């Protein structure tokens, strides 16, 4: 049986229906046996449903600039082995 950590590693692929059939069966089995992971999946599905009907919102340019700078610093730190 998958651990919760293993399940969470595959969560995005599961929600996007991008897993192979064997892994999907294992993930569904885990959800049925683990109430905590079931809640995570249920919450994610409900959240996706709410946001699916919304129009995309523009990010203010100053927020985008700070975000991009933070991402650049994080990527540079990873290249240097700091993160």
DSSP file (Angstrom, degrees, kcal/mol; ACC not computed):
  #  RESIDUE AA STRUCTURE BP1 BP2  ACC     N-H-->O    O-->H-N    N-H-->O    O-->H-N    TCO  KAPPA ALPHA  PHI   PSI    X-CA   Y-CA   Z-CA
    1    1 A X              0   0    0      0, 0.0     2,-0.1     0, 0.0    26,-0.1   0.000 360.0 360.0 360.0 144.4    0.0    0.0    0.0
    2    2 A X        -     0   0    0     24,-0.3     2,-0.2     1,-0.1     3,-0.0  -0.382 360.0-125.8 -69.0 147.8    1.1    3.5   -0.7
    3    3 A X     >  -     0   0    0      1,-0.1     4,-2.5    -2,-0.1     5,-0.1  -0.488  27.1-108.7 -83.2 165.9    2.1    5.8    2.1
    4    4 A X  H  > S+     0   0    0      1,-0.2     4,-2.9     2,-0.2     5,-0.2   0.894 121.4  54.0 -62.1 -38.6    0.5    9.2    2.4
    5    5 A X  H  > S+     0   0    0      2,-0.2     4,-1.7     1,-0.2    -1,-0.2   0.924 109.7  46.5 -62.1 -44.4    3.7   10.8    1.3
    6    6 A X  H  > S+     0   0    0      2,-0.2     4,-1.1     1,-0.2    -1,-0.2   0.903 112.4  51.5 -63.3 -41.0    3.8    8.7   -1.8
    7    7 A X  H >< S+     0   0    0     -4,-2.5     3,-0.8     1,-0.2     4,-0.5   0.944 108.9  49.5 -60.3 -48.4    0.2    9.5   -2.5
    8    8 A X  H >< S+     0   0    0     -4,-2.9     3,-0.7     1,-0.3     4,-0.4   0.811 103.8  60.5 -64.2 -29.9    0.7   13.2   -2.2
    9    9 A X  H 3< S+     0   0    0     -4,-1.7    -1,-0.3     1,-0.2     4,-0.2   0.846 113.1  37.6 -62.7 -33.1    3.7   13.0   -4.6
   10   10 A X  T <X S+     0   0    0     -4,-1.1     4,-2.5    -3,-0.8    -1,-0.2   0.378  87.6 104.3 -98.1   2.1    1.3   11.7   -7.2
   11   11 A X  H <> S+     0   0    0     -3,-0.7     4,-2.9    -4,-0.5     5,-0.2   0.898  79.3  47.8 -56.6 -48.7   -1.7   13.9   -6.3
   12   12 A X  H  > S+     0   0    0     -4,-0.4     4,-2.3     1,-0.2    -1,-0.2   0.924 113.6  47.7 -60.9 -44.3   -1.5   16.4   -9.2
   13   13 A X  H  4>S+     0   0    0     -4,-0.2     5,-3.2     2,-0.2     6,-0.5   0.892 112.6  50.5 -62.6 -38.6   -1.1   13.6  -11.7
   14   14 A X  H ><5S+     0   0    0     -4,-2.5     3,-1.3     3,-0.2    -2,-0.2   0.944 111.9  45.8 -63.3 -48.6   -4.1   11.8  -10.2
   15   15 A X  H 3<5S+     0   0    0     -4,-2.9    -2,-0.2     1,-0.3    -1,-0.2   0.842 114.2  48.6 -65.3 -32.9   -6.3   14.9  -10.2
   16   16 A X  T 3<5S-     0   0    0     -4,-2.3    -1,-0.3    -5,-0.2    -2,-0.2   0.409 111.8-122.9 -85.4   2.4   -5.2   15.6  -13.8
   17   17 A X  T < 5S+     0   0    0     -3,-1.3    -3,-0.2    -4,-0.2    -2,-0.1   0.896  72.8 129.7  56.1  45.3   -5.9   12.0  -14.8
   18   18 A X      < +     0   0    0     -5,-3.2     2,-0.2    -6,-0.1    -4,-0.2   0.181  36.6 104.4-112.1  14.0   -2.4   11.6  -16.0
   19   19 A X  S    S-     0   0    0     -6,-0.5     2,-0.0    -5,-0.2    -9,-0.0  -0.641  75.3-107.7 -95.3 154.3   -1.5    8.4  -14.2
   20   20 A X     >  -     0   0    0     -2,-0.2     4,-2.5     1,-0.1     5,-0.2  -0.338  38.4-102.8 -72.8 165.9   -1.3    4.9  -15.7
   21   21 A X  H  > S+     0   0    0      1,-0.2     4,-2.1     2,-0.2     5,-0.2   0.853 118.6  52.3 -63.4 -37.5   -4.1    2.5  -14.8
   22   22 A X  H  > S+     0   0    0      2,-0.2     4,-1.9     1,-0.2    -1,-0.2   0.939 113.0  43.9 -64.9 -46.5   -2.0    0.5  -12.3
   23   23 A X  H  > S+     0   0    0      1,-0.2     4,-2.8     2,-0.2    -2,-0.2   0.895 110.9  55.7 -65.0 -39.3   -1.0    3.6  -10.3
   24   24 A X  H  X S+     0   0    0     -4,-2.5     4,-2.8     1,-0.2     5,-0.2   0.906 106.4  50.5 -60.5 -41.6   -4.5    5.0  -10.5
   25   25 A X  H  X S+     0   0    0     -4,-2.1     4,-2.3     2,-0.2    -1,-0.2   0.917 111.6  48.4 -61.6 -43.2   -5.8    1.8   -8.9
   26   26 A X  H  X S+     0   0    0     -4,-1.9     4,-2.2     2,-0.2   -24,-0.3   0.904 112.6  48.1 -63.9 -41.3   -3.2    2.0   -6.1
   27   27 A X  H  X S+     0   0    0     -4,-2.8     4,-2.5     2,-0.2    -2,-0.2   0.920 112.1  48.4 -66.0 -44.0   -4.1    5.7   -5.5
   28   28 A X  H  X S+     0   0    0     -4,-2.8     4,-2.2     2,-0.2    -1,-0.2   0.882 110.2  52.5 -64.1 -37.8   -7.8    5.0   -5.4
   29   29 A X  H  X S+     0   0    0     -4,-2.3     4,-1.3    -5,-0.2    -1,-0.2   0.923 109.6  49.3 -62.2 -43.8   -7.2    2.2   -3.0
   30   30 A X  H >X S+     0   0    0     -4,-2.2     4,-1.6     1,-0.2     3,-0.5   0.928 109.7  50.9 -61.8 -45.2   -5.2    4.5   -0.8
   31   31 A X  H 3< S+     0   0    0     -4,-2.5     7,-0.3     1,-0.2     3,-0.3   0.908 109.6  50.8 -59.1 -42.3   -8.0    7.1   -0.9
   32   32 A X  H 3< S+     0   0    0     -4,-2.2    -1,-0.2     1,-0.2    -2,-0.2   0.751 118.0  38.6 -68.3 -23.4  -10.6    4.6    0.1
   33   33 A X  H << S+     0   0    0     -4,-1.3     2,-0.6    -3,-0.5    -1,-0.2   0.555 109.9  62.6-103.3 -10.3   -8.5    3.4    3.0
   34   34 A X     X  -     0   0    0     -4,-1.6     4,-2.2    -3,-0.3    -1,-0.2  -0.907  57.2-169.0-123.2 104.4   -7.1    6.7    4.3
   35   35 A X  H  > S+     0   0    0     -2,-0.6     4,-2.0     1,-0.2    -1,-0.1   0.840  88.0  56.0 -61.9 -32.6   -9.6    9.3    5.5
   36   36 A X  H  > S+     0   0    0      2,-0.2     4,-1.7     1,-0.2    -1,-0.2   0.936 110.6  42.5 -66.1 -45.3   -7.0   12.0    5.6
   37   37 A X  H  > S+     0   0    0      1,-0.2     4,-2.5     2,-0.2     5,-0.2   0.840 109.9  58.5 -70.7 -31.9   -6.0   11.7    2.0
   38   38 A X  H  X S+     0   0    0     -4,-2.2     4,-2.8    -7,-0.3    -1,-0.2   0.924 106.1  49.2 -60.0 -43.1   -9.7   11.3    1.0
   39   39 A X  H  X S+     0   0    0     -4,-2.0     4,-2.7     2,-0.2     5,-0.2   0.902 109.6  51.9 -63.3 -40.9  -10.3   14.7    2.5
   40   40 A X  H  X S+     0   0    0     -4,-1.7     4,-2.5     2,-0.2    -2,-0.2   0.945 113.3  43.7 -60.2 -48.6   -7.3   16.2    0.6
   41   41 A X  H  X S+     0   0    0     -4,-2.5     4,-2.8     2,-0.2     5,-0.2   0.927 114.4  49.5 -63.7 -45.7   -8.6   14.8   -2.7
   42   42 A X  H  X S+     0   0    0     -4,-2.8     4,-2.3    -5,-0.2    -1,-0.2   0.918 112.9  47.2 -60.5 -44.5  -12.2   15.9   -2.0
   43   43 A X  H  X S+     0   0    0     -4,-2.7     4,-2.5    -5,-0.2    -1,-0.2   0.917 112.6  49.3 -64.0 -44.1  -11.1   19.4   -1.0
   44   44 A X  H  X S+     0   0    0     -4,-2.5     4,-2.8    -5,-0.2    -2,-0.2   0.924 111.2  49.4 -61.8 -44.5   -8.9   19.7   -4.1
   45   45 A X  H  X S+     0   0    0     -4,-2.8     4,-2.0     1,-0.2    -1,-0.2   0.911 112.7  47.0 -62.4 -42.4  -11.6   18.5   -6.4
   46   46 A X  H  X S+     0   0    0     -4,-2.3     4,-2.0    -5,-0.2    -1,-0.2   0.904 113.0  49.3 -65.9 -40.5  -14.1   21.0   -4.9
   47   47 A X  H  X S+     0   0    0     -4,-2.5     4,-2.5     1,-0.2     5,-0.2   0.921 110.4  50.3 -64.0 -44.4  -11.6   23.8   -5.1
   48   48 A X  H  X S+     0   0    0     -4,-2.8     4,-2.0     1,-0.2    -1,-0.2   0.888 108.8  52.9 -60.9 -39.1  -10.8   23.0   -8.8
   49   49 A X  H  X S+     0   0    0     -4,-2.0     4,-0.8    -5,-0.2    -1,-0.2   0.907 110.2  47.5 -63.6 -42.2  -14.6   23.0   -9.6
   50   50 A X  H >< S+     0   0    0     -4,-2.0     3,-0.6     1,-0.2    -2,-0.2   0.943 116.8  41.8 -63.7 -48.5  -15.0   26.5   -8.0
   51   51 A X  H >< S+     0   0    0     -4,-2.5     3,-1.4     1,-0.2    -1,-0.2   0.738  99.8  72.8 -75.6 -22.1  -12.0   28.0   -9.8
   52   52 A X  H 3< S+     0   0    0     -4,-2.0    -1,-0.2     1,-0.3    -2,-0.2   0.849  98.8  48.0 -60.8 -33.8  -12.7   26.3  -13.2
   53   53 A X  T << S+     0   0    0     -4,-0.8    -1,-0.3    -3,-0.6     2,-0.2   0.469  95.4  96.6 -86.2  -1.6  -15.7   28.6  -13.7
   54   54 A X  S <  S-     0   0    0     -3,-1.4     2,-0.2    -4,-0.2     3,-0.1  -0.590  76.4-116.4 -92.3 150.8  -13.8   31.8  -12.9
   55   55 A X        -     0   0    0     -2,-0.2    -2,-0.1     1,-0.1    -1,-0.1  -0.580  42.3 -97.5 -76.6 144.0  -12.2   34.2  -15.3
   56   56 A X        -     0   0    0     -2,-0.2     2,-0.4     1,-0.1    -1,-0.1  -0.340  38.4-139.3 -60.5 143.9   -8.4   34.5  -15.0
   57   57 A X        -     0   0    0     -3,-0.1     2,-0.2    -2,-0.0    -1,-0.1  -0.880  13.5-119.4-108.8 138.6   -7.3   37.5  -12.9
   58   58 A X        -     0   0    0     -2,-0.4     2,-0.5     1,-0.1     3,-0.0  -0.492  23.5-128.5 -73.4 143.5   -4.3   39.7  -13.8
   59   59 A X        -     0   0    0     -2,-0.2     5,-0.1     1,-0.1    -1,-0.1  -0.804  30.5-107.9 -90.2 130.6   -1.5   39.8  -11.3
   60   60 A X    >>  -     0   0    0     -2,-0.5     4,-2.5     1,-0.1     3,-0.6  -0.312  29.0-120.2 -56.2 141.4   -0.5   43.4  -10.4
   61   61 A X  H 3> S+     0   0    0      1,-0.3     4,-2.5     2,-0.2     5,-0.2   0.837 111.5  53.5 -58.1 -36.6    2.9   44.2  -12.0
   62   62 A X  H 3> S+     0   0    0      2,-0.2     4,-1.9     1,-0.2    -1,-0.3   0.870 110.9  46.8 -68.0 -34.0    4.6   44.9   -8.7
   63   63 A X  H <> S+     0   0    0     -3,-0.6     4,-2.5     2,-0.2    -2,-0.2   0.911 111.8  50.7 -70.2 -42.8    3.4   41.5   -7.3
   64   64 A X  H  X S+     0   0    0     -4,-2.5     4,-2.8     1,-0.2     5,-0.2   0.912 109.5  51.5 -60.3 -42.7    4.6   39.8  -10.5
   65   65 A X  H  X S+     0   0    0     -4,-2.5     4,-2.2    -5,-0.2    -1,-0.2   0.917 111.5  46.0 -61.2 -44.7    8.0   41.5  -10.2
   66   66 A X  H  X S+     0   0    0     -4,-1.9     4,-2.3     2,-0.2    -1,-0.2   0.897 113.6  50.0 -65.5 -39.8    8.5   40.3   -6.6
   67   67 A X  H  X S+     0   0    0     -4,-2.5     4,-2.4     2,-0.2    -2,-0.2   0.938 111.1  47.8 -63.6 -47.5    7.3   36.8   -7.5
   68   68 A X  H  X S+     0   0    0     -4,-2.8     4,-2.4     1,-0.2    -1,-0.2   0.891 112.0  50.3 -62.6 -39.5    9.7   36.5  -10.5
   69   69 A X  H  X S+     0   0    0     -4,-2.2     4,-2.4     2,-0.2    -1,-0.2   0.910 110.0  50.1 -65.1 -42.1   12.6   37.9   -8.4
   70   70 A X  H  X S+     0   0    0     -4,-2.3     4,-2.3     1,-0.2    -2,-0.2   0.902 111.4  49.0 -62.5 -40.6   11.9   35.3   -5.6
   71   71 A X  H  X S+     0   0    0     -4,-2.4     4,-2.6     2,-0.2    -2,-0.2   0.898 109.7  51.7 -65.8 -40.4   11.8   32.5   -8.2
   72   72 A X  H  X S+     0   0    0     -4,-2.4     4,-2.5     2,-0.2    -2,-0.2   0.925 111.1  47.6 -61.4 -44.2   15.1   33.7   -9.7
   73   73 A X  H  X S+     0   0    0     -4,-2.4     4,-2.4     2,-0.2    -2,-0.2   0.915 112.5  49.2 -63.0 -42.6   16.7   33.7   -6.3
   74   74 A X  H  X S+     0   0    0     -4,-2.3     4,-2.0     2,-0.2    -2,-0.2   0.918 112.5  47.1 -63.5 -44.0   15.3   30.2   -5.5
   75   75 A X  H  X S+     0   0    0     -4,-2.6     4,-2.2     2,-0.2    -1,-0.2   0.903 112.2  50.3 -64.8 -41.2   16.5   28.8   -8.8
   76   76 A X  H  X S+     0   0    0     -4,-2.5     4,-1.7     1,-0.2    -2,-0.2   0.903 109.5  51.5 -63.8 -40.8   20.0   30.4   -8.4
   77   77 A X  H  <>S+     0   0    0     -4,-2.4     5,-3.2     1,-0.2     6,-0.7   0.889 109.6  50.0 -63.7 -38.9   20.2   28.9   -4.9
   78   78 A X  H ><5S+     0   0    0     -4,-2.0     3,-1.1     3,-0.2    -1,-0.2   0.900 107.9  52.7 -66.4 -40.0   19.4   25.5   -6.2
   79   79 A X  H 3<5S+     0   0    0     -4,-2.2    -1,-0.2     1,-0.3    -2,-0.2   0.851 111.6  47.1 -63.3 -32.5   22.0   25.7   -8.9
   80   80 A X  T 3<5S-     0   0    0     -4,-1.7    -1,-0.3    -5,-0.2    -2,-0.2   0.453 118.3-113.7 -87.6  -1.4   24.6   26.6   -6.3
   81   81 A X  T < 5S+     0   0    0     -3,-1.1    -3,-0.2    -4,-0.3    -2,-0.1   0.700  82.2 121.8  78.8  20.1   23.4   23.7   -4.1
   82   82 A X      <       0   0    0     -5,-3.2    -4,-0.2    -6,-0.2    -5,-0.1   0.700 360.0 360.0 -87.6 -20.6   22.0   25.9   -1.3
   83   83 A X              0   0    0     -6,-0.7    -5,-0.2    -9,-0.1    -1,-0.1   0.413 360.0 360.0-117.2 360.0   18.4   24.7   -1.4
